[in-house]
Amino acid sequence: MNEKQIARLEPFKDFLSLRGDFDRLFENFFGRLPAERQDLWAPIVDIVENNGNIEVKAELPGMKKEDIKVTVRNNMLQLSGERKHEEETKEKTFHRVERYYGKFCRTIELPADIDADKIKAQYKDGVLDILLPKPESMKPKQIDVEVK
């Protein structure tokens, strides 16, 4: 008798995929989101695990260090802040505004426990780089094999 695999029923998965397809279609045809949705943005991130650390890189171009807040609690990393919009003046006429402005808050569940006392954050060239070391107890430990 052949064993059959049981597949989890996810009825809304196809709808979410379809919505993503439509969003990309409209964005490609009409351009990015209109100005009235500029307050709905969050930085994009890369999360990498290596050498007993978790590294998070977030793109935050055009921001000042003092406008970025990083907090960690219960294995959740929260990035928040505000990118201020350049004020329109009489000397300037804006023909297109596609960059997102306003407040943002992004919460990311970390893939492993981290040592909160050793977190380091650096902001350079529009990229926020956060190094989240794992506790020593979570790092792989090599054990020497004794030959008798």
Secondary structure as the mmCIF struct_conf table of DSSP 4:
data_model
#
loop_
_struct_conf.conf_type_id
_struct_conf.id
_struct_conf.beg_label_comp_id
_struct_conf.beg_label_asym_id
_struct_conf.beg_label_seq_id
_struct_conf.end_label_comp_id
_struct_conf.end_label_asym_id
_struct_conf.end_label_seq_id
HELX_LH_PP_P HELX_LH_PP_P1 ASN A 2 LEU A 9
TURN_TY1_P TURN_TY1_P1 PRO A 11 PHE A 12
HELX_RH_AL_P HELX_RH_AL_P1 LYS A 13 PHE A 30
BEND BEND1 ARG A 32 ARG A 32
HELX_RH_3T_P HELX_RH_3T_P1 ALA A 35 ARG A 37
TURN_TY1_P TURN_TY1_P2 GLN A 38 ASP A 39
STRN STRN1 VAL A 45 ASN A 50
TURN_TY1_P TURN_TY1_P3 ASN A 51 GLY A 52
STRN STRN2 ASN A 53 GLU A 59
TURN_TY1_P TURN_TY1_P4 PRO A 61 GLY A 62
HELX_RH_3T_P HELX_RH_3T_P2 LYS A 65 ASP A 67
STRN STRN3 ILE A 68 ARG A 73
TURN_TY1_P TURN_TY1_P5 ASN A 74 ASN A 75
STRN STRN4 MET A 76 ARG A 83
HELX_LH_PP_P HELX_LH_PP_P2 LYS A 84 GLU A 88
TURN_TY1_P TURN_TY1_P6 LYS A 90 GLU A 91
BEND BEND2 HIS A 95 HIS A 95
BEND BEND3 ARG A 99 ARG A 99
STRN STRN5 GLY A 102 GLU A 109
BEND BEND4 PRO A 111 ALA A 112
HELX_RH_3T_P HELX_RH_3T_P3 ALA A 116 LYS A 118
STRN STRN6 LYS A 120 LYS A 124
TURN_TY1_P TURN_TY1_P7 ASP A 125 GLY A 126
STRN STRN7 VAL A 127 PRO A 133
HELX_LH_PP_P HELX_LH_PP_P3 LYS A 134 PRO A 135
HELX_RH_3T_P HELX_RH_3T_P4 GLU A 136 MET A 138
BEND BEND5 LYS A 139 LYS A 139
HELX_LH_PP_P HELX_LH_PP_P4 ASP A 144 VAL A 147
#
